[in-house]
Amino acid sequence: MELYYLGNSRLEEQRAEMIRLEEAGVCLFCPGHRPQDQVPLLRTDHWSVMPNRYPYQGTRVHLMLVPDEHVTDMADLSGEAQADFWPTLRWTRDRHGLTHYGIGVRNGESRFTGGTIKHLHVHVLTGDVDDPGHTPVRMKFSSRPRED
């Protein structure tokens, strides 16, 4: 089973880590496989909130809400995990004092969504609007498959 789609990797370090994990058969986001230095900011019964190890350009805050369940579509989460999402998002917003933010979720096949990890995760993003050189945060939601 493929766990990663290398065609959408943005950084060489990220790509190398994905290759290493794929060869080991390890999903980075499944409980029990998360790196020890990737300590969740919050753990609920169904979700972990973590900083993104490879934040998008222009972000001040780039967090990920990762469900324990290994699915690729938010609609396929159990009812319990779906219900637990909203309090997890509220905690994230309140804990980080977010008065404005975007949410990005890619559902389905990574080759077409711009994603890299075939385990659902929700991006919570805030642009660094105080930076004089501010550039808008961009999140890719589609891609044309390419050969690796």
DSSP file (Angstrom, degrees, kcal/mol; ACC not computed):
  #  RESIDUE AA STRUCTURE BP1 BP2  ACC     N-H-->O    O-->H-N    N-H-->O    O-->H-N    TCO  KAPPA ALPHA  PHI   PSI    X-CA   Y-CA   Z-CA
    1    1 A M              0   0    0      0, 0.0     2,-0.3     0, 0.0    24,-0.0   0.000 360.0 360.0 360.0 128.6    0.0    0.0    0.0
    2    2 A E        +     0   0    0      1,-0.1     3,-0.1    23,-0.0    20,-0.0  -0.604 360.0 178.6 -74.9 132.5    1.3    3.4   -1.0
    3    3 A L        +     0   0    0     -2,-0.3   115,-2.9     1,-0.1     2,-0.3   0.586  64.0  36.2-107.0 -16.4    1.4    5.8    2.0
    4    4 A Y  B     -A  117   0A   0    113,-0.2     2,-0.6   114,-0.1   113,-0.2  -0.947  61.9-143.1-137.7 153.1    2.9    8.9    0.3
    5    5 A Y    >   -     0   0    0    111,-2.8     3,-1.3    -2,-0.3     4,-0.1  -0.921  13.6-171.1-118.7 104.7    2.8   10.6   -3.1
    6    6 A L  G >  S+     0   0    0     -2,-0.6     3,-1.9     1,-0.3    -1,-0.1   0.733  73.7  78.6 -67.6 -24.7    6.3   11.9   -3.9
    7    7 A G  G 3  S+     0   0    0      1,-0.3    -1,-0.3   139,-0.2   109,-0.1   0.684  96.8  45.5 -61.3 -18.5    5.1   13.9   -6.9
    8    8 A N  G <  S+     0   0    0     -3,-1.3    -1,-0.3   107,-0.2    -2,-0.2   0.324  80.0 127.5-107.4   7.3    3.7   16.6   -4.7
    9    9 A S    <   -     0   0    0     -3,-1.9     3,-0.1     1,-0.1    -3,-0.0  -0.359  40.7-164.4 -65.0 146.0    6.7   17.0   -2.3
   10   10 A R        +     0   0    0      1,-0.2     2,-0.3    44,-0.1    -1,-0.1   0.725  66.6  41.0-103.1 -27.7    7.9   20.6   -1.9
   11   11 A L  S  > S-     0   0    0      1,-0.1     4,-2.5    43,-0.0     5,-0.2  -0.924  71.7-129.8-127.6 147.6   11.3   20.2   -0.3
   12   12 A E  H  > S+     0   0    0     -2,-0.3     4,-2.6     1,-0.2     5,-0.2   0.886 111.9  53.1 -62.7 -38.5   14.1   17.7   -0.8
   13   13 A E  H  > S+     0   0    0      2,-0.2     4,-2.0     1,-0.2    -1,-0.2   0.911 110.1  48.2 -61.5 -42.3   14.3   17.0    2.9
   14   14 A Q  H  > S+     0   0    0      2,-0.2     4,-2.3     1,-0.2    -2,-0.2   0.927 111.7  49.4 -62.9 -46.4   10.6   16.2    2.9
   15   15 A R  H  X S+     0   0    0     -4,-2.5     4,-2.4     1,-0.2    -2,-0.2   0.914 109.8  50.9 -60.6 -45.2   10.9   13.9   -0.1
   16   16 A A  H  X S+     0   0    0     -4,-2.6     4,-2.2     1,-0.2    -1,-0.2   0.898 110.8  48.8 -61.7 -40.5   13.8   12.0    1.5
   17   17 A E  H  X S+     0   0    0     -4,-2.0     4,-2.5     2,-0.2    -1,-0.2   0.892 110.1  51.4 -66.5 -39.5   11.8   11.5    4.7
   18   18 A M  H  X S+     0   0    0     -4,-2.3     4,-2.6     2,-0.2    -2,-0.2   0.900 109.9  49.5 -64.2 -40.6    8.8   10.3    2.7
   19   19 A I  H  X S+     0   0    0     -4,-2.4     4,-2.4     2,-0.2    -2,-0.2   0.927 111.5  49.3 -63.0 -45.0   10.9    7.8    0.8
   20   20 A R  H  X S+     0   0    0     -4,-2.2     4,-1.3     1,-0.2    -2,-0.2   0.928 114.5  44.3 -60.3 -46.6   12.4    6.5    4.1
   21   21 A L  H  X>S+     0   0    0     -4,-2.5     5,-2.5     2,-0.2     4,-0.7   0.892 112.0  52.4 -67.7 -40.2    9.0    6.1    5.7
   22   22 A E  H ><5S+     0   0    0     -4,-2.6     3,-1.0     1,-0.2    -1,-0.2   0.927 108.7  50.5 -60.6 -45.2    7.5    4.5    2.6
   23   23 A E  H 3<5S+     0   0    0     -4,-2.4    -1,-0.2     1,-0.3    -2,-0.2   0.821 112.0  47.9 -63.3 -30.3   10.3    1.9    2.5
   24   24 A A  H 3<5S-     0   0    0     -4,-1.3    -1,-0.3    -5,-0.2    -2,-0.2   0.549 111.4-123.2 -85.3  -8.3    9.7    1.2    6.2
   25   25 A G  T <<5 +     0   0    0     -3,-1.0     2,-0.5    -4,-0.7    -3,-0.2   0.831  62.4 144.9  70.3  32.7    5.9    0.8    5.6
   26   26 A V      < -     0   0    0     -5,-2.5     2,-0.7    -6,-0.1    -1,-0.2  -0.906  45.7-147.5-112.5 125.8    5.2    3.5    8.2
   27   27 A C    >   -     0   0    0     -2,-0.5     3,-1.3     1,-0.1     6,-0.2  -0.832  12.8-148.0 -87.9 117.3    2.5    6.1    8.0
   28   28 A L  T 3  S+     0   0    0     -2,-0.7    -1,-0.1     1,-0.3     5,-0.1   0.758  94.1  47.1 -54.6 -30.1    3.8    9.2    9.7
   29   29 A F  T 3  S+     0   0    0      5,-0.1    -1,-0.3     2,-0.1     5,-0.1   0.544  85.0 102.3 -97.6  -7.9    0.4   10.2   11.0
   30   30 A C  S X  S-     0   0    0     -3,-1.3     3,-2.2     1,-0.1     4,-0.4  -0.570  85.4 -99.2 -76.3 138.3   -0.8    6.9   12.4
   31   31 A P  T 3  S+     0   0    0      0, 0.0    -1,-0.1     0, 0.0    -4,-0.1  -0.239 110.7  30.1 -54.1 141.7   -0.6    6.7   16.2
   32   32 A G  T 3  S+     0   0    0     -4,-0.1    -3,-0.1    -3,-0.1    -4,-0.1   0.234 113.2  66.5  91.4 -13.7    2.5    4.8   17.3
   33   33 A H    <   +     0   0    0     -3,-2.2    -3,-0.1    -6,-0.2     3,-0.1   0.426  67.5 115.5-116.5  -2.9    4.5    5.9   14.3
   34   34 A R  S    S-     0   0    0     -4,-0.4    -5,-0.1     1,-0.1    -6,-0.1  -0.447  77.4 -99.2 -70.7 139.9    4.7    9.6   14.9
   35   35 A P    >   -     0   0    0      0, 0.0     3,-1.8     0, 0.0    -1,-0.1  -0.254  25.8-124.4 -58.2 144.5    8.3   10.9   15.5
   36   36 A Q  T 3  S+     0   0    0      1,-0.3    -2,-0.1    -3,-0.1     3,-0.0   0.796 112.2  55.6 -62.5 -28.2    9.2   11.3   19.1
   37   37 A D  T 3  S+     0   0    0      1,-0.2     2,-1.0     2,-0.0    -1,-0.3   0.506  90.0  80.5 -82.6  -2.4   10.1   15.0   18.5
   38   38 A Q    <   +     0   0    0     -3,-1.8    -1,-0.2    12,-0.0    -4,-0.0  -0.633  67.3 177.1-101.3  72.3    6.7   15.6   17.0
   39   39 A V        -     0   0    0     -2,-1.0    -3,-0.1     1,-0.1    -2,-0.0  -0.649  30.7-118.1 -81.6 125.2    4.8   16.0   20.3
   40   40 A P        -     0   0    0      0, 0.0    10,-0.2     0, 0.0     3,-0.2  -0.314   6.4-145.8 -61.8 143.3    1.2   16.9   19.9
   41   41 A L  S    S+     0   0    0      8,-3.4     2,-0.3     1,-0.3     9,-0.2   0.748  90.2  11.5 -75.8 -26.0    0.1   20.3   21.2
   42   42 A L  E     -B   49   0B   0      7,-1.0     7,-2.3     2,-0.0     2,-0.4  -0.979  64.7-163.7-150.9 139.7   -3.3   18.5   22.1
   43   43 A R  E     +B   48   0B   0     -2,-0.3     5,-0.2     5,-0.2     2,-0.2  -0.997  15.2 174.0-122.4 126.7   -4.4   14.9   22.1
   44   44 A T        -     0   0    0      3,-2.9    -2,-0.0    -2,-0.4    40,-0.0  -0.507  53.7 -84.3-112.3-171.2   -8.1   14.1   22.1
   45   45 A D  S    S+     0   0    0     -2,-0.2    36,-0.1     1,-0.2     3,-0.1   0.754 126.4  11.7 -65.3 -22.2   -9.9   10.8   21.9
   46   46 A H  S    S+     0   0    0      1,-0.1    22,-2.6    34,-0.1    23,-0.4   0.518 120.8  53.5-132.8 -11.1   -9.6   11.0   18.1
   47   47 A W  E     - C   0  67B   0     20,-0.3    -3,-2.9    21,-0.1     2,-0.4  -0.911  49.6-156.5-134.7 154.5   -7.3   13.8   17.0
   48   48 A S  E     -BC  43  66B   0     18,-2.0    18,-3.1    -2,-0.3     2,-0.5  -0.987  13.4-148.4-124.0 141.1   -3.8   15.3   17.5
   49   49 A V  E     +BC  42  65B   0     -7,-2.3    -8,-3.4    -2,-0.4    -7,-1.0  -0.954  29.7 166.4-108.4 123.8   -2.9   18.9   16.9
   50   50 A M  E     - C   0  64B   0     14,-2.7    14,-3.3    -2,-0.5     2,-0.1  -0.968  39.4-107.5-137.2 149.2    0.7   19.3   15.7
   51   51 A P  E     - C   0  63B   0      0, 0.0     2,-0.5     0, 0.0    12,-0.2  -0.498  45.7-106.0 -68.6 147.5    2.8   22.0   14.1
   52   52 A N        -     0   0    0     10,-2.8    10,-0.1     1,-0.2    71,-0.0  -0.650  20.1-150.7 -76.9 126.2    3.6   21.4   10.5
   53   53 A R  S    S+     0   0    0     -2,-0.5    -1,-0.2     1,-0.3    10,-0.0   0.754  96.8  36.5 -66.6 -25.2    7.2   20.3   10.1
   54   54 A Y  S    S-     0   0    0      8,-0.0    -1,-0.3   -40,-0.0   -44,-0.1  -0.630  88.7-165.2-127.4  71.5    7.2   21.9    6.6
   55   55 A P        -     0   0    0      0, 0.0     2,-0.1     0, 0.0     3,-0.1  -0.184  25.1-104.3 -62.8 150.3    5.1   25.0    6.9
   56   56 A Y    >   -     0   0    0      1,-0.1     3,-1.6     2,-0.1    83,-0.1  -0.391  46.1 -87.7 -71.4 150.6    3.9   26.8    3.8
   57   57 A Q  T 3  S+     0   0    0      1,-0.2    81,-0.4    81,-0.1    -1,-0.1  -0.310 111.6  22.4 -57.8 136.4    5.6   30.0    2.7
   58   58 A G  T 3  S+     0   0    0      1,-0.3    70,-2.8    79,-0.1     2,-0.3   0.447  89.3 135.6  88.1   1.7    4.1   33.1    4.3
   59   59 A T  E <   - D   0 127B   0     -3,-1.6    -1,-0.3    68,-0.3    68,-0.3  -0.602  36.0-177.4 -86.9 144.5    2.5   31.4    7.3
   60   60 A R  E    S+     0   0B   0     66,-3.5     2,-0.4     1,-0.4    67,-0.2   0.724  87.8  23.1 -94.8 -39.6    2.7   32.7   10.9
   61   61 A V  E     + D   0 126B   0     65,-1.6    65,-2.4     2,-0.0    -1,-0.4  -0.998  64.3 169.8-128.0 129.3    0.8   29.7   12.1
   62   62 A H  E     + D   0 125B   0     -2,-0.4   -10,-2.8    63,-0.2     2,-0.3  -0.797  16.2 163.0-140.2  97.3    0.7   26.3   10.3
   63   63 A L  E     -CD  51 124B   0     61,-2.5    61,-2.9    -2,-0.3     2,-0.4  -0.741  24.5-145.0-111.0 159.2   -0.9   23.6   12.4
   64   64 A M  E     -CD  50 123B   0    -14,-3.3   -14,-2.7    -2,-0.3     2,-0.6  -0.991   3.3-152.5-126.9 134.9   -2.3   20.2   11.4
   65   65 A L  E     -CD  49 122B   0     57,-2.7    57,-2.7    -2,-0.4   -16,-0.2  -0.935  23.6-171.0-101.4 117.4   -5.2   18.4   13.0
   66   66 A V  E     -C   48   0B   0    -18,-3.1   -18,-2.0    -2,-0.6    55,-0.2  -0.942  13.2-141.9-119.5 120.9   -4.6   14.7   12.4
   67   67 A P  E     -C   47   0B   0      0, 0.0   -20,-0.3     0, 0.0     4,-0.1  -0.469  15.3-131.9 -76.8 152.5   -7.2   12.0   13.1
   68   68 A D  S    S+     0   0    0    -22,-2.6     2,-0.1    -2,-0.1   -21,-0.1   0.855  86.1  89.6 -67.1 -34.4   -6.1    8.7   14.6
   69   69 A E  S    S-     0   0    0    -23,-0.4     2,-1.3     1,-0.1    51,-0.1  -0.425  81.6-130.4 -68.3 134.4   -8.1    6.9   11.9
   70   70 A H        +     0   0    0     -2,-0.1     2,-0.3    49,-0.1    -1,-0.1  -0.707  56.3 132.0 -89.3  90.7   -6.2    6.2    8.7
   71   71 A V        -     0   0    0     -2,-1.3    49,-3.6    49,-0.1     3,-0.1  -0.880  51.3-146.9-130.9 164.4   -8.6    7.5    6.0
   72   72 A T  S    S+     0   0    0     -2,-0.3    36,-2.9    47,-0.2     2,-0.4   0.391  82.6  56.9-112.0   0.7   -8.1    9.7    3.0
   73   73 A D  S >  S-     0   0    0     34,-0.3     3,-2.0     1,-0.1     4,-0.3  -0.995  70.4-141.6-137.5 129.8  -11.5   11.4    3.1
   74   74 A M  G >  S+     0   0    0     -2,-0.4     3,-1.4     1,-0.3    -1,-0.1   0.824 103.5  61.9 -58.2 -32.8  -13.0   13.4    5.9
   75   75 A A  G 3  S+     0   0    0      1,-0.3    -1,-0.3    -3,-0.1     7,-0.1   0.671  97.4  60.1 -68.0 -16.0  -16.5   12.0    5.1
   76   76 A D  G <  S+     0   0    0     -3,-2.0    -1,-0.3     2,-0.0    -2,-0.2   0.469  79.5 110.2 -92.4  -2.4  -15.1    8.5    5.8
   77   77 A L  S <  S-     0   0    0     -3,-1.4    -3,-0.0    -4,-0.3    -7,-0.0  -0.368  80.8 -97.4 -66.8 151.7  -14.2    9.3    9.4
   78   78 A S     >  -     0   0    0      1,-0.1     4,-2.5    -2,-0.0     5,-0.2  -0.258  34.2-109.4 -61.7 158.4  -16.3    7.6   12.1
   79   79 A G  H  > S+     0   0    0      1,-0.2     4,-2.4     2,-0.2     5,-0.2   0.859 120.0  55.0 -58.3 -36.5  -19.1    9.7   13.6
   80   80 A E  H  > S+     0   0    0      2,-0.2     4,-1.9     1,-0.2    -1,-0.2   0.916 109.2  45.6 -65.2 -43.4  -17.2   10.0   16.8
   81   81 A A  H  > S+     0   0    0      2,-0.2     4,-0.9     1,-0.2    -2,-0.2   0.890 112.5  51.7 -68.0 -38.6  -14.1   11.4   15.1
   82   82 A Q  H >X S+     0   0    0     -4,-2.5     4,-0.7     1,-0.2     3,-0.6   0.926 111.4  46.9 -62.4 -43.6  -16.2   13.8   13.0
   83   83 A A  H 3< S+     0   0    0     -4,-2.4     3,-0.4     1,-0.2    -1,-0.2   0.851 110.1  53.4 -66.7 -34.0  -17.9   15.1   16.2
   84   84 A D  H 3X S+     0   0    0     -4,-1.9     4,-1.5     1,-0.2    -1,-0.2   0.656  93.4  75.2 -75.9 -15.6  -14.6   15.4   18.0
   85   85 A F  H <X S+     0   0    0     -4,-0.9     4,-2.7    -3,-0.6     5,-0.2   0.933  90.4  53.5 -61.4 -46.8  -13.2   17.6   15.1
   86   86 A W  H  X S+     0   0    0     -4,-0.7     4,-2.5    -3,-0.4    -1,-0.2   0.900 109.5  45.1 -64.8 -44.3  -15.2   20.7   16.0
   87   87 A P  H  > S+     0   0    0      0, 0.0     4,-2.4     0, 0.0    -1,-0.2   0.862 113.5  53.1 -64.6 -31.8  -14.0   20.9   19.7
   88   88 A T  H  X S+     0   0    0     -4,-1.5     4,-2.1     2,-0.2    -2,-0.2   0.922 110.6  45.8 -67.3 -43.4  -10.5   20.2   18.5
   89   89 A L  H  X S+     0   0    0     -4,-2.7     4,-2.7     2,-0.2     5,-0.2   0.916 111.8  51.9 -64.0 -43.0  -10.7   23.1   16.0
   90   90 A R  H  X S+     0   0    0     -4,-2.5     4,-2.8     1,-0.2     5,-0.3   0.918 109.6  49.5 -60.5 -44.0  -12.2   25.4   18.6
   91   91 A W  H  X S+     0   0    0     -4,-2.4     4,-3.3     2,-0.2     5,-0.3   0.921 111.0  50.4 -59.4 -44.4   -9.3   24.6   21.0
   92   92 A T  H  X S+     0   0    0     -4,-2.1     4,-1.7     2,-0.2     6,-0.2   0.935 113.0  45.4 -60.8 -48.2   -6.8   25.3   18.2
   93   93 A R  H  <>S+     0   0    0     -4,-2.7     5,-2.5     1,-0.2     4,-0.3   0.946 119.4  40.6 -59.8 -50.4   -8.4   28.6   17.4
   94   94 A D  H ><5S+     0   0    0     -4,-2.8     3,-1.0     1,-0.2    -2,-0.2   0.905 113.1  52.8 -69.5 -42.7   -8.7   29.7   21.1
   95   95 A R  H 3<5S+     0   0    0     -4,-3.3    -1,-0.2    -5,-0.3    -2,-0.2   0.841 117.2  38.6 -62.6 -34.5   -5.3   28.4   22.2
   96   96 A H  T 3<5S-     0   0    0     -4,-1.7    -1,-0.3    -5,-0.3    -2,-0.2   0.326 107.8-122.8-101.0   6.3   -3.5   30.2   19.5
   97   97 A G  T < 5 -     0   0    0     -3,-1.0     2,-0.6    -4,-0.3    -3,-0.2   0.865  42.7-179.3  59.1  39.0   -5.6   33.4   19.7
   98   98 A L      < +     0   0    0     -5,-2.5    -1,-0.2    -6,-0.2     3,-0.1  -0.617  21.6 170.1 -80.4 116.9   -6.6   33.1   16.0
   99   99 A T  S    S+     0   0    0     -2,-0.6     2,-0.3     1,-0.3    -1,-0.2   0.551  78.3  18.7 -97.3 -12.7   -8.8   35.9   14.9
  100  100 A H  S    S+     0   0    0     -3,-0.1    -1,-0.3    -7,-0.1     2,-0.3  -0.958  75.5 143.4-154.0 140.3   -8.5   34.9   11.3
  101  101 A Y        -     0   0    0     -2,-0.3     2,-0.3    -3,-0.1    25,-0.2  -0.979  34.5-126.2-167.6 162.7   -7.3   31.6    9.7
  102  102 A G  E     -E  125   0B   0     23,-3.0    23,-2.7    -2,-0.3     2,-0.4  -0.877  13.8-147.2-117.7 154.8   -7.9   29.3    6.9
  103  103 A I  E     -E  124   0B   0     -2,-0.3     2,-0.4    21,-0.2    21,-0.2  -0.981  13.4-172.1-121.1 132.1   -8.7   25.6    6.9
  104  104 A G  E     +E  123   0B   0     19,-2.2    19,-3.1    -2,-0.4     2,-0.4  -0.990   7.3 172.5-128.5 128.3   -7.4   23.3    4.1
  105  105 A V  E     -E  122   0B   0     -2,-0.4     2,-0.5    17,-0.2    17,-0.1  -0.994  15.9-157.3-134.3 126.3   -8.4   19.6    3.7
  106  106 A R        -     0   0    0     15,-0.6     2,-0.4    -2,-0.4    15,-0.3  -0.903  15.0-164.6-101.9 129.9   -7.5   17.4    0.8
  107  107 A N        -     0   0    0     -2,-0.5   -34,-0.3   -34,-0.1     2,-0.2  -0.943  45.6  -0.6-119.0 134.3   -9.8   14.4    0.3
  108  108 A G  S    S+     0   0    0    -36,-2.9     2,-0.3    -2,-0.4     5,-0.1  -0.610 107.4  16.8  97.6-153.7   -9.2   11.4   -1.8
  109  109 A E    >>  -     0   0    0     -2,-0.2     3,-1.8     1,-0.1     4,-1.0  -0.413  58.2-148.3 -69.1 118.4   -6.3   10.4   -4.0
  110  110 A S  H 3>>S+     0   0    0     -2,-0.3     4,-1.3     1,-0.3     5,-0.5   0.786  92.4  70.2 -56.9 -32.4   -3.2   12.5   -3.3
  111  111 A R  H 345S+     0   0    0      1,-0.2    -1,-0.3     2,-0.2    -2,-0.1   0.806 111.9  31.0 -57.1 -27.8   -2.0   12.3   -6.9
  112  112 A F  H <45S+     0   0    0     -3,-1.8    31,-1.6    32,-0.1    -1,-0.2   0.603 116.1  55.7-106.0 -15.5   -4.9   14.6   -7.8
  113  113 A T  H  <5S-     0   0    0     -4,-1.0    -2,-0.2    29,-0.3    -3,-0.1   0.565 104.6-112.1 -98.5  -9.5   -5.3   16.8   -4.7
  114  114 A G  T  <5S+     0   0    0     -4,-1.3    26,-0.2     1,-0.3    -3,-0.1   0.458  74.1 133.3  90.6   1.1   -1.8   18.2   -4.3
  115  115 A G      < -     0   0    0     -5,-0.5    -1,-0.3    -6,-0.2  -107,-0.2  -0.325  43.4-165.6 -85.7 167.3   -1.2   16.2   -1.1
  116  116 A T  S    S+     0   0    0      1,-0.2  -111,-2.8  -108,-0.1     2,-0.5   0.669  70.7  61.6-119.8 -35.1    1.7   14.1   -0.1
  117  117 A I  B     -A    4   0A   0   -113,-0.2     2,-1.5     2,-0.1  -113,-0.2  -0.869  69.6-144.0-105.1 126.5    0.6   11.9    2.8
  118  118 A K  S    S+     0   0    0   -115,-2.9     2,-0.3    -2,-0.5  -114,-0.1  -0.305  75.9  90.5 -87.4  53.4   -2.2    9.5    2.2
  119  119 A H  S    S-     0   0    0     -2,-1.5   -47,-0.2   -47,-0.1    -2,-0.1  -0.936  88.4-105.8-145.2 120.0   -3.7   10.0    5.7
  120  120 A L        +     0   0    0    -49,-3.6     2,-0.3    -2,-0.3   -49,-0.1  -0.093  46.9 166.6 -47.5 139.1   -6.3   12.7    6.1
  121  121 A H        -     0   0    0    -15,-0.3   -15,-0.6   -55,-0.2     2,-0.5  -0.962  28.7-135.7-155.1 148.0   -5.1   15.8    7.9
  122  122 A V  E     -DE  65 105B   0    -57,-2.7   -57,-2.7    -2,-0.3     2,-0.4  -0.914  16.1-145.1-110.1 121.7   -6.5   19.3    8.3
  123  123 A H  E     -DE  64 104B   0    -19,-3.1   -19,-2.2    -2,-0.5     2,-0.5  -0.713   8.1-164.6 -85.9 132.3   -4.3   22.3    7.8
  124  124 A V  E     -DE  63 103B   0    -61,-2.9   -61,-2.5    -2,-0.4     2,-0.4  -0.983  21.1-177.4-115.5 117.8   -5.0   25.4   10.0
  125  125 A L  E     -DE  62 102B   0    -23,-2.7   -23,-3.0    -2,-0.5     2,-0.4  -0.925  22.0-178.9-127.3 138.2   -3.2   28.4    8.5
  126  126 A T  E     -D   61   0B   0    -65,-2.4   -66,-3.5    -2,-0.4   -65,-1.6  -0.991  26.7-131.4-132.1 127.0   -2.7   32.0    9.3
  127  127 A G  E     -D   59   0B   0     -2,-0.4     2,-1.7   -68,-0.3   -68,-0.3  -0.398  22.8-114.5 -73.2 153.1   -0.6   34.3    7.1
  128  128 A D    >   +     0   0    0    -70,-2.8     3,-1.4     7,-0.3     7,-0.1  -0.599  45.1 167.0 -87.4  77.3    2.0   36.5    8.6
  129  129 A V  T 3   +     0   0    0     -2,-1.7    -1,-0.2     1,-0.3     5,-0.1   0.618  68.8  63.9 -72.1 -12.5    0.3   39.8    7.7
  130  130 A D  T 3  S+     0   0    0     -3,-0.1    -1,-0.3     3,-0.1    -2,-0.1   0.608  77.8 101.8 -83.8 -12.7    2.6   41.8   10.0
  131  131 A D  S X  S-     0   0    0     -3,-1.4     3,-2.1     1,-0.2    -3,-0.0  -0.599  71.9-142.5 -72.8 123.3    5.6   40.9    7.8
  132  132 A P  T 3  S+     0   0    0      0, 0.0    -1,-0.2     0, 0.0    -3,-0.0   0.799 104.6  49.1 -57.4 -27.5    6.4   43.9    5.6
  133  133 A G  T 3  S+     0   0    0      2,-0.1    -2,-0.1    -3,-0.0    -3,-0.1   0.029  87.3 168.3 -97.6  27.7    7.3   41.4    2.8
  134  134 A H    <   -     0   0    0     -3,-2.1    -5,-0.1    -5,-0.1    -7,-0.0  -0.058  15.3-171.3 -47.7 131.6    4.0   39.5    3.3
  135  135 A T        -     0   0    0     -7,-0.1    -7,-0.3   -77,-0.1    -4,-0.1  -0.988  32.0-104.1-121.4 138.7    3.1   37.0    0.6
  136  136 A P        -     0   0    0      0, 0.0     2,-0.3     0, 0.0   -77,-0.1  -0.273  37.5-110.0 -59.5 144.1   -0.3   35.4    0.6
  137  137 A V        -     0   0    0    -79,-0.2     2,-0.4   -81,-0.0   -79,-0.1  -0.601  35.6-161.8 -75.4 132.9   -0.4   31.8    1.8
  138  138 A R        -     0   0    0    -81,-0.4     2,-0.4    -2,-0.3   -81,-0.1  -0.965   9.7-171.1-120.6 134.1   -1.1   29.4   -1.0
  139  139 A M        -     0   0    0     -2,-0.4     2,-0.4   -83,-0.1    -2,-0.0  -0.992  22.3-131.0-125.4 126.4   -2.2   25.8   -0.6
  140  140 A K        +     0   0    0     -2,-0.4     3,-0.1   -26,-0.2    -2,-0.0  -0.599  26.6 173.9 -79.4 128.7   -2.4   23.5   -3.6
  141  141 A F        +     0   0    0     -2,-0.4     2,-0.3     1,-0.2   -27,-0.2   0.318  63.5  37.7-117.5   4.6   -5.7   21.6   -4.0
  142  142 A S        +     0   0    0    -28,-0.1     2,-0.3   -36,-0.0   -29,-0.3  -0.995  57.0 172.1-151.6 153.7   -5.1   19.9   -7.3
  143  143 A S        -     0   0    0    -31,-1.6   -29,-0.1    -2,-0.3   -28,-0.1  -0.987  30.8-125.6-155.6 154.0   -2.3   18.3   -9.2
  144  144 A R        -     0   0    0     -2,-0.3   -32,-0.1   -31,-0.1    -2,-0.0  -0.915  44.7-107.8 -99.8 125.1   -1.7   16.3  -12.4
  145  145 A P        -     0   0    0      0, 0.0     2,-0.3     0, 0.0   -33,-0.1  -0.179  40.2-169.9 -54.7 142.1    0.0   13.0  -11.6
  146  146 A R        -     0   0    0    -35,-0.0     2,-0.2    -3,-0.0  -139,-0.2  -0.931  27.6 -98.3-131.6 158.5    3.6   12.9  -12.7
  147  147 A E              0   0    0     -2,-0.3     0, 0.0     1,-0.1     0, 0.0  -0.521 360.0 360.0 -74.8 139.9    6.1   10.1  -12.8
  148  148 A D              0   0    0     -2,-0.2    -1,-0.1     0, 0.0     0, 0.0   0.409 360.0 360.0 -95.2 360.0    8.6    9.8   -9.9
